[in-house]
């Protein structure tokens, strides 16, 4: 248990559906991240939020829409996805302390299948 | 272009022996390196890290070595245990960017 939870753990959706992934961290951290992990590929950074402000969008298609209502919660809204978007989506958080080298804490991930 | 590479997708080791997992990087600006362990159906779990001002960091059975001139780091697990069987990711970061670049992972299997 890393203090970062993700729901749902598994999701199957059609290409016309709209769904949302949720991440919650109970660590008092100030930065949250979305990553995508596809088979045999490195973790790909998607979005970074620092103190609820988006600071990184790694050229992610607009069919992925993040939302960070507060420092503890992060959402990834999905719509009109493609089959190649099927992957494991991981949420992570860090304290975001100035001048510190930080470790990321990951949630268990949501396994997404787009049909 | 992959900045962090783990060239061995898998490794099998006998229980009690040493496991050595390797990682190479290309960006000389990286100054903080981490190893994560991942079991199936779980997220990556932090294992050990090293700052570029050091060349070795040890935590119990786990030791990470950093060779800056070769842009290479390795994770040593001694002695290896069956519970160490997992996928191991190395990651690198430039201080202040708060971005972490991951390798593709090495699947370690420790045979009883």
Contacts between the chains, C-beta under 8 A, distances in Angstrom:
chain1	res1	chain2	res2	distance
A	2	B	43	6.8
A	2	B	45	6.6
A	4	B	43	7.2
A	6	B	43	7.8
A	9	B	41	7.9
A	31	B	98	6.3
A	40	B	9	7.7
A	40	B	104	6.5
A	41	B	104	6.4
A	42	B	2	6.7
A	42	B	4	7.0
A	42	B	89	7.9
A	42	B	101	7.5
A	42	B	102	4.5
A	42	B	103	5.8
A	42	B	104	5.0
A	42	B	105	7.7
A	43	B	44	7.8
A	43	B	89	7.2
A	43	B	102	4.1
A	45	B	99	6.4
A	45	B	100	7.4
A	45	B	101	8.0
A	48	B	98	6.9
A	48	B	99	7.2
A	50	B	98	7.3
A	56	B	99	6.9
A	90	B	43	5.5
A	90	B	44	7.4
A	92	B	43	7.7
A	94	B	98	6.7
A	96	B	98	6.8
A	101	B	32	4.7
A	101	B	49	7.3
A	101	B	51	6.1
A	101	B	93	7.7
A	101	B	95	6.3
A	102	B	98	7.0
A	103	B	34	6.4
A	103	B	46	4.9
A	103	B	49	6.3
A	104	B	34	7.8
A	104	B	46	7.2
A	104	B	91	7.9
A	104	B	100	6.0
A	105	B	46	6.9
A	106	B	36	7.6
A	106	B	43	3.5
A	106	B	44	4.8
A	106	B	45	7.2
A	107	B	43	5.1
A	108	B	41	7.0
A	108	B	42	5.2
A	108	B	43	4.7
A	109	B	42	7.7
A	109	B	43	5.2
